[in-house]
Amino acid sequence: MRAVLIANSEDADPGFVGRALRQRGYSFTEFIREDHQNWPSLDGFDLVVAMGSNWSTYWDHIADPVRAEQTLLADAVSRGIAILGICFGAQQLAVTLGGAITRVETPEIGWYQVFPVSEAANSAPECLTRGDWMQWHYDRFSVPAGATALADSPVGPQAMICGRALGLQFHPEASESIVRLWMTGQGADEIAALGISPDELIEETSSRVVDAEQRCDELIAWFLENIAQRHMV
Protein backbone atom coordinates (compact mmCIF):
# COMPACT_ATOMS: atom_id res chain seq x y z
CA MET A 1 0.00 0.00 0.00
CA ARG A 2 1.21 3.48 -0.86
CA ALA A 3 1.06 6.58 1.31
CA VAL A 4 1.79 10.22 0.55
CA LEU A 5 3.84 11.96 3.24
CA ILE A 6 3.35 15.74 3.11
CA ALA A 7 6.08 17.45 5.12
CA ASN A 8 8.56 20.31 5.20
CA SER A 9 12.03 19.62 3.87
CA GLU A 10 13.75 19.99 7.24
CA ASP A 11 11.22 17.97 9.23
CA ALA A 12 10.00 14.97 7.22
CA ASP A 13 10.47 12.20 9.79
CA PRO A 14 7.12 10.44 10.45
CA GLY A 15 8.58 8.87 13.60
CA PHE A 16 6.32 6.47 15.45
CA VAL A 17 3.50 7.04 12.94
CA GLY A 18 5.77 6.01 10.09
CA ARG A 19 6.95 2.94 11.96
CA ALA A 20 3.38 1.84 12.72
CA LEU A 21 2.30 2.31 9.10
CA ARG A 22 5.34 0.57 7.65
CA GLN A 23 4.75 -2.40 9.93
CA ARG A 24 1.29 -2.63 8.37
CA GLY A 25 2.55 -2.67 4.82
CA TYR A 26 2.67 1.02 3.83
CA SER A 27 5.47 2.66 1.88
CA PHE A 28 5.91 6.44 1.69
CA THR A 29 6.37 8.92 -1.12
CA GLU A 30 7.42 12.35 0.16
CA PHE A 31 5.52 15.41 -1.04
CA ILE A 32 7.76 18.24 0.20
CA ARG A 33 5.83 21.44 0.81
CA GLU A 34 8.59 23.69 -0.51
CA ASP A 35 8.49 21.71 -3.79
CA HIS A 36 4.71 21.71 -4.19
CA GLN A 37 4.92 22.71 -7.86
CA ASN A 38 6.32 19.25 -8.65
CA TRP A 39 3.89 17.09 -6.75
CA PRO A 40 2.46 14.23 -8.82
CA SER A 41 -1.21 13.25 -8.77
CA LEU A 42 -2.76 11.01 -6.13
CA ASP A 43 -3.29 8.19 -8.62
CA GLY A 44 -2.36 4.88 -7.00
CA PHE A 45 -2.14 6.17 -3.44
CA ASP A 46 -4.13 4.69 -0.56
CA LEU A 47 -3.39 7.19 2.22
CA VAL A 48 -2.30 10.80 2.71
CA VAL A 49 -0.36 11.69 5.86
CA ALA A 50 -0.02 15.46 6.36
CA MET A 51 2.64 16.18 8.96
CA GLY A 52 3.26 19.12 11.24
CA SER A 53 5.14 22.28 10.33
CA ASN A 54 6.56 25.44 11.86
CA TRP A 55 4.29 27.35 9.46
CA SER A 56 0.87 28.86 10.11
CA THR A 57 -1.88 28.39 7.57
CA TYR A 58 -2.60 32.14 7.41
CA TRP A 59 0.94 33.39 6.65
CA ASP A 60 0.85 35.35 3.39
CA HIS A 61 4.39 34.48 2.30
CA ILE A 62 3.62 30.74 2.14
CA ALA A 63 0.15 31.08 0.64
CA ASP A 64 1.03 29.07 -2.49
CA PRO A 65 2.19 25.86 -0.77
CA VAL A 66 -0.59 26.16 1.80
CA ARG A 67 -3.22 26.33 -0.96
CA ALA A 68 -1.54 23.50 -2.88
CA GLU A 69 -1.79 21.26 0.18
CA GLN A 70 -5.42 22.15 0.76
CA THR A 71 -6.16 21.40 -2.90
CA LEU A 72 -4.47 18.02 -2.59
CA LEU A 73 -6.39 17.21 0.60
CA ALA A 74 -9.65 18.17 -1.10
CA ASP A 75 -8.73 15.86 -3.97
CA ALA A 76 -8.06 13.03 -1.50
CA VAL A 77 -11.45 13.60 0.12
CA SER A 78 -13.21 13.53 -3.25
CA ARG A 79 -11.41 10.31 -4.21
CA GLY A 80 -12.18 8.63 -0.89
CA ILE A 81 -8.49 8.37 0.01
CA ALA A 82 -7.87 8.13 3.75
CA ILE A 83 -6.18 11.13 5.41
CA LEU A 84 -4.21 11.45 8.63
CA GLY A 85 -3.47 15.07 9.55
CA ILE A 86 -1.05 15.90 12.36
CA CYS A 87 -0.77 19.37 13.97
CA PHE A 88 -0.35 21.74 10.99
CA GLY A 89 -1.61 18.90 8.79
CA ALA A 90 -4.76 18.64 10.92
CA GLN A 91 -5.23 22.41 10.67
CA GLN A 92 -4.90 22.17 6.89
CA LEU A 93 -7.46 19.36 6.90
CA ALA A 94 -9.83 21.45 9.02
CA VAL A 95 -9.59 24.42 6.64
CA THR A 96 -10.13 22.12 3.66
CA LEU A 97 -13.33 20.83 5.28
CA GLY A 98 -14.62 24.31 6.13
CA GLY A 99 -13.08 24.97 9.55
CA ALA A 100 -10.98 27.92 10.70
CA ILE A 101 -7.57 28.45 12.29
CA THR A 102 -6.96 30.87 15.16
CA ARG A 103 -4.03 31.76 17.36
CA VAL A 104 -4.12 30.35 20.88
CA GLU A 105 -3.60 32.55 23.91
CA THR A 106 -1.30 30.02 25.57
CA PRO A 107 0.88 27.81 23.32
CA GLU A 108 1.19 24.14 24.15
CA ILE A 109 4.79 22.92 24.07
CA GLY A 110 5.54 19.77 26.01
CA TRP A 111 3.58 16.74 27.15
CA TYR A 112 -0.13 17.32 27.74
CA GLN A 113 -3.17 15.21 28.41
CA VAL A 114 -6.09 15.33 26.01
CA PHE A 115 -9.63 14.66 27.18
CA PRO A 116 -12.48 12.71 25.61
CA VAL A 117 -15.42 14.65 24.22
CA SER A 118 -18.56 13.30 25.87
CA GLU A 119 -20.51 13.17 22.62
CA ALA A 120 -17.89 10.83 21.13
CA ALA A 121 -17.34 8.63 24.18
CA ASN A 122 -18.41 5.50 22.32
CA SER A 123 -16.43 6.18 19.14
CA ALA A 124 -13.04 7.38 20.42
CA PRO A 125 -10.33 4.77 21.09
CA GLU A 126 -9.17 4.39 24.67
CA CYS A 127 -5.53 4.95 23.70
CA LEU A 128 -6.37 8.50 22.60
CA THR A 129 -6.84 9.78 26.14
CA ARG A 130 -4.94 7.20 28.20
CA GLY A 131 -1.75 9.21 28.52
CA ASP A 132 -0.05 12.47 27.60
CA TRP A 133 0.96 13.39 24.05
CA MET A 134 3.69 15.66 22.78
CA GLN A 135 2.41 19.10 21.74
CA TRP A 136 4.11 21.96 19.93
CA HIS A 137 1.67 24.48 18.51
CA TYR A 138 0.53 28.10 18.55
CA ASP A 139 -2.65 27.70 16.51
CA ARG A 140 -5.83 25.67 16.86
CA PHE A 141 -8.48 24.46 14.46
CA SER A 142 -12.24 24.61 14.73
CA VAL A 143 -14.13 21.38 14.06
CA PRO A 144 -15.87 21.80 10.68
CA ALA A 145 -19.55 21.11 10.15
CA GLY A 146 -19.99 17.43 9.42
CA ALA A 147 -16.90 16.42 11.39
CA THR A 148 -16.93 14.85 14.87
CA ALA A 149 -14.67 15.98 17.72
CA LEU A 150 -13.13 13.06 19.63
CA ALA A 151 -10.89 14.84 22.13
CA ASP A 152 -9.96 18.30 23.32
CA SER A 153 -7.87 20.23 25.82
CA PRO A 154 -8.27 23.62 27.51
CA VAL A 155 -6.62 25.15 24.42
CA GLY A 156 -8.98 23.65 21.84
CA PRO A 157 -9.87 20.56 19.78
CA GLN A 158 -7.27 17.79 19.77
CA ALA A 159 -8.80 15.09 17.57
CA MET A 160 -11.55 14.98 14.97
CA ILE A 161 -12.86 12.60 12.33
CA CYS A 162 -14.69 13.28 9.11
CA GLY A 163 -15.37 10.54 6.61
CA ARG A 164 -12.07 8.68 6.12
CA ALA A 165 -10.01 11.49 7.67
CA LEU A 166 -8.53 11.82 11.16
CA GLY A 167 -7.05 15.12 12.35
CA LEU A 168 -4.81 15.26 15.44
CA GLN A 169 -3.53 18.49 16.97
CA PHE A 170 -0.94 16.64 19.04
CA HIS A 171 2.13 14.76 17.77
CA PRO A 172 1.78 10.96 18.05
CA GLU A 173 4.89 10.57 15.88
CA ALA A 174 7.18 12.35 18.36
CA SER A 175 10.23 10.24 19.23
CA GLU A 176 13.04 11.58 21.39
CA SER A 177 15.14 12.33 18.30
CA ILE A 178 12.29 14.31 16.75
CA VAL A 179 11.78 16.37 19.90
CA ARG A 180 15.51 17.05 20.06
CA LEU A 181 15.37 18.32 16.48
CA TRP A 182 12.46 20.64 17.28
CA MET A 183 14.44 22.06 20.21
CA THR A 184 17.19 23.39 17.93
CA GLY A 185 17.29 26.68 16.03
CA GLN A 186 13.96 28.50 16.18
CA GLY A 187 12.62 25.87 18.57
CA ALA A 188 15.31 26.70 21.12
CA ASP A 189 14.20 30.34 21.06
CA GLU A 190 10.55 29.31 21.44
CA ILE A 191 11.04 27.18 24.53
CA ALA A 192 13.32 29.81 26.06
CA ALA A 193 10.63 32.46 25.53
CA LEU A 194 8.14 30.26 27.38
CA GLY A 195 10.55 29.51 30.22
CA ILE A 196 10.76 25.82 29.40
CA SER A 197 13.92 24.04 30.54
CA PRO A 198 15.47 22.06 27.65
CA ASP A 199 16.92 19.50 30.06
CA GLU A 200 13.58 18.97 31.78
CA LEU A 201 11.74 18.66 28.46
CA ILE A 202 14.18 16.00 27.24
CA GLU A 203 14.04 14.19 30.59
CA GLU A 204 10.25 14.12 30.44
CA THR A 205 10.33 13.03 26.82
CA SER A 206 12.72 10.19 27.59
CA SER A 207 10.40 8.96 30.33
CA ARG A 208 7.29 9.04 28.13
CA VAL A 209 8.26 7.91 24.64
CA VAL A 210 8.00 4.16 25.24
CA ASP A 211 4.40 4.47 26.35
CA ALA A 212 3.69 7.08 23.66
CA GLU A 213 4.99 4.76 20.94
CA GLN A 214 2.71 1.97 22.14
CA ARG A 215 -0.32 4.28 22.18
CA CYS A 216 0.63 5.62 18.75
CA ASP A 217 0.70 2.08 17.40
CA GLU A 218 -2.74 1.41 18.88
CA LEU A 219 -4.06 4.70 17.48
CA ILE A 220 -2.81 3.91 13.96
CA ALA A 221 -4.31 0.43 14.15
CA TRP A 222 -7.66 1.93 15.19
CA PHE A 223 -7.47 4.55 12.44
CA LEU A 224 -6.77 2.01 9.71
CA GLU A 225 -9.50 -0.36 10.86
CA ASN A 226 -12.24 2.10 11.78
CA ILE A 227 -11.69 5.31 9.80
CA ALA A 228 -9.49 4.70 6.76
CA GLN A 229 -11.76 1.94 5.44
CA ARG A 230 -15.10 3.47 6.36
CA HIS A 231 -17.95 2.74 3.99
CA MET A 232 -18.77 5.98 2.21
CA VAL A 233 -22.25 6.62 0.81
Order of alpha helices (4+ residues) and beta strands (2+ residues): beta-alpha-beta-beta-alpha-beta-alpha-beta-beta-beta-beta-beta-beta-alpha-alpha-alpha
